[in-house]
Amino acid sequence: MKIKNRSLLFGKIIKEYKLPLNEIKQLNDTYEKEKEKLNSFGNRLAGRLDTELDFTNLIAECDIYKSICDSINDYVDTCKRFAFVDNEKFNLEIISCWINDMKAGEYNPPHTHHNNQGWSTVLFLKVPHFVNDLKKDAHRFRDGQIYFHNVNVDGGQWIMPEVGNFYVFEACHSHSVMPFKTVRETDIRRSMSFNFIKK
């Protein structure tokens, strides 16, 4: 696990981690093998997507699970240093996990997670070739990017999708995902999200 940066944004902490690509591949392989058996999660989510599948019972079986746990423990330690949570020992529990296969034109409107309790995540598993080159036109088009909103003043933080990048943030932090166009209409932007709480 590599911590690429840390950010205190509008009084809310977002941290970015880089998870191993071999573990991402194994997670993608597991998902491809099991997806026909997975239940839809879409009726519980804000996304305007066709494919949002429940992965809660499988995440702990994947090689990447330890890297994920290390990341969320580091995140909670940061919250303790900033006095966002009490400096006490507690266990963390993943309560819901889902994988999104976002096709061209799909999007996520502004939303928060899990009744604004605990913390949430997003991990990029596949990123398509966008019609607009994000390296050249990132500030103009924002294709498929996450936007973390600032509810008090203008502005926010844009997150460019990149395979292996893992973001942890408060469940109450409003965010959205921009629609996009791909070079090949069959390409998808795949991400995994989960909510976790202290118990």
N, C-alpha and C positions, 0 to 999 in steps of 0.2 A: 504494500500500500504506500502510495506517495501522496503527501498533503501538498497540493499545488498552491493554495492560498487560503486565507481566512478573511472573512469580511464581517464587519458590524454595520448593518444596513438599517437605518431608520429605527435603531434600538432593537433590531432583530438580527440574529446570527445566522449567516449562511456559510457553510464550509464546503469546499470542493476537494475531492479525493480522486486519485487515479488508481483504478483497480486493474489487476493483471489481465492482459488480453487473452491468455490461455484459459483463464477462469471464465471470462466472458464467452468464449467459444463453447466451453462445456455447458454453460447455462443456456445458450442459444440452442445447442444440440438437444438438451433435455426438453426444452420448450417445444421444439419441432416434433420430437418424438411423442410428446404427451398432449399436444394442444387439442387434438380431436376429442379427448376425454375431459377437457376442462370446462367448467361452468362459466357462463357469461357473468361478468362483473359490472357490465355497462349500466344496469338499472340502478346501481348504487353510486354512480359517478357523474360528474358534470360534463364529461367529454362528448363532443359530437363526432364519435367514432363508431365504426361497425364492429371492431374487434377489440374488446377489453376482457381478458380472461383471468379468472381467479387462479393464482399461483401460490396461495398461502400454505398449502400442505406440502409443497414440493421444495420451497426455497431452502429449508434446512438440510436437504439432501444434496445440494449442489456444492461443488468445490469452493465456490466463491463466498459461501456463508461465513467462514471465519474472517475473511477480509472485510465483509460487511459489518460483522460484529465489532471488529477492531475499530472501524471507522465511526460507528455510532457511539461507542464508548469514548473515543477521543472527542467527539462532538459534545457529549454530555459533560465531559471534564472541562471543556471550554466554557460551557454554560455555567458550571460551578465557579470557575475563575471570575466570570463577570457577574456572579451572584444572581443569575437568572433562575437557578434552582438551588435548593438547600444543599449544603456540602455534607451530604449523608450518603451512606451506601444503600443502594437499592438495585433490584434486578430490572432489566429491560425486556419487554415482551413485544414481539411483532404480532399485531392483531389482524392485519389484512394486507395482502400483497397481490398485485395484479400486473399483467403485462399488456401494454398497448401496442397494437400494430396500426400505426397511423398512415393512411393513404393520402395521396395528393389531394389537397382541398379540405381535408379534415382539420379540426382545431379543438382547443380547449378554451372555453370562455373563462373569465375571471372567477376564481373559486378558492376555497380553503378546504382543509381536510379534517375528517374525524371530529366533527363538532368543535373544532378549534382546540382540541385537547392533545397534548403530547407533541410528537414530532413526525415529520414526513420526509420522504426521500424521492429522488429520481435518479435512475442509472440508465445511461444510454447504451443500448445493445447493438443497434444497427442504425446507420445514418446514410440516407440515399444521396445520390448526386443531384443537388438542386439545380433547377434551371438557372437561377441566379447564383453566381459563384460567391459563396459566403465570405471568402477571404477578400474579395474585391468589393462586394456590395453589401456587406453585413449591416452597415448603418443605414442603408437605403431600403432594403427589402425585408430584412428580419425573418426570412423564410424558416419556418419550423422552430424558431427560437422560443425559449421560455422567457417570460417577463415577470420579474418580481416587483409587485406594485408598491408604491409608497402612498398610503392612504391619507397622509397629512399635507404633503406639498407635491408639486409637479415633479416628475422624474421617477426613476426606478432603476432596476438593474437587469440588463439583457444577458442571457446565457446562451452561447452558441453550442449546439449539439455536437458532441464528439464521443466516439465509442470509447467506453471505459471510464468516462467522467461520471462521478457519483456525487450528488449534492444532498446535503442534509440541512433541514430548516424547520422552523416551528410550524406546526400544523395550522396555526392561525394566520400565517403569512400568505396573503392573497397573491395568486400567480395565474398566468395564462400561457397558452401556446399558440403561436401564430400559424395560420394556414400556409401552405407552400405548394409549389409545383416541382415535379421531378423530371429528370431527363427521360426516364422510362416510367410510364404510368403504372407499371406493375411494382415498382420499388416501394419500400415501406420505411418509415421512421419508427424503429422499435425502441421502446423504453420500458423499464420496470419501476414501479413505485410501491412503497409500503408505508404504513403508519405504525409507529411504535409508542409505547407508553411505559412509565415506570410502575412497578408493582411491588 
